[in-house]
Amino acid sequence: MTFWLSAGIIFTLLAIAVILFKWGTVRCVGVTPVRTFTFIAILFTSGLDVGLIMFPLTEFAGYADIKASPEYAFANPLAIEFGFWGFLIWGFYFLTCFYFCVIEPKVKFFEIAWVKLINNIVIIGTCAFTAFLLLSNLPWYLPSLGDGESIIPTFYLMVFAAICFAVYSSTDIKYVRFLSISTTWLFIALIAFMWFGAFVGSDAQTSAFVDNLALIGSYFGNIHEFVLPLNDYHAFYLFWWFAWSIMIGQFTSRFVGGLKTYQVLAAMLIFPSIPIAIWFSVLYQYHEAGIATAGLKNIAMVFVGVVFVINSLDSLIRLYTDNLNLTVKRLGKFNYIALNVVALSLLTLLFKFDFLQIQWVGALVIALFFGCAAFIGYSKLKTVKNIEGSPKDNKLDYTKIETVS
C-alpha cells in the first residue's frame, strides 16, 4: 500500500506541473461560478471535516514523543500537525478541481459506466467516514455525557441529526453559499473564542501566539519530508486526502469564478492554510500550557465540528445523487431524504464495526487517477492537447447560483 500511495503522490505532483506549464494562464469558469470569497468559503468548508476541529488536541502529544516515533524528530509537533492538514496537500484538490472544470468536459472519462460506479462508491463511502469521525470523537470531547470512552445513544442521535440536516440542505443548491459562508464565520468565531481562553487572563501573552505561529515555519523548511508517507499514520492521512480529492474537485469545479489556473492553485494552497495555521497555533497553546477545554470550550468545538460535518455531507450527497440521478426532482423530497438518511446511517455503522477503511477508498481514487491518465494517453491525447480553456457554455454569471435548483 505504501508503494501505491507514493506512486499516487508523485503522479499528482507531476500532473500539477504539467497543468501549470500548459494551462497556467487559462481562465477557469465553472458551470455555476461564484465570487472568489464564496469560492474559497465553499472550498474550505467542503474540503475539511470534523477532524480539523477535533484531531489536533489528541495528536500533539504523539508527535512530541520522538522516542516512540523518531520519524517526527525533524520538526516540532505543531509543524507536523500543520503538515498533515495544510498547504501542499491542498494541491490534491487543485488537480481534481482543474481537471473537472477544464479537461473532463472534453474527455468524459467519468461518464464511463464502470468509472461512474467506482466514483460514486468513493463518494458515498467517504460520506459515511465523515459521519463516523464525528461519532468516534464525541466521547473524548463530551465526557460529561458518558464515561469518556464509550459511544452512547446520545452520540448516535447527534450524528443521525447531522446526517438528516445535511440531507435536507442538499435538496437545494442555494443552501450551499449560505451554509459555506456561515460555517466560515462560525469557525472564525471559534478561533477568537479559543484564542481568548488561551492568551487572555492567563500567564501566556500574545507573544506566545506569535511564537507558536513561528513554529509552523519548520514545516516550510522541511516541506520535502511531508511529500511521501512518514509512517502508517501519515499514510492514513494521505489516503484520506486522496479519498476526498476526487469528489471535492468535482464539487468545487462547479463554482470556480474566472480565476486563472495559477491563481486557483495559489488560492487553494494559501487561503485555507491561513486559518488552519491560526487554529492549530491556538490549540497548541492549550496543549503546551495544559489548559483545560472541559465545558463550554468543548461544546463550542463540537458544535462547529458538527456544522463542518453538515457542510461536507451536503456537498458530497449532492454530488453522488446528481451522478446517480437520485435527485429530488426524480424521487420527490420525502423519498430523497429517506433514502439518503438510511443509506448513510447504515454505512456509518459499517465504519464503526471496521468493515470499511478509508485507506481502501483512497487507494481506489489513486487507481482512478492512473486509469484516467491511461485513457487520455490511449484515446484522448489529441483532444487534451487542443484544450484552450473551460467549456464555452460556462459563462461568468455570478447570479446563476440563485436560479439553479
Summary of the structure (lengths in Angstrom):
residues: 405
radius of gyration: 20.8
end to end distance: 40.9
largest distance: 65.0
contacts: 1372
relative contact order: 0.22
helix: 77%
strand: 2%
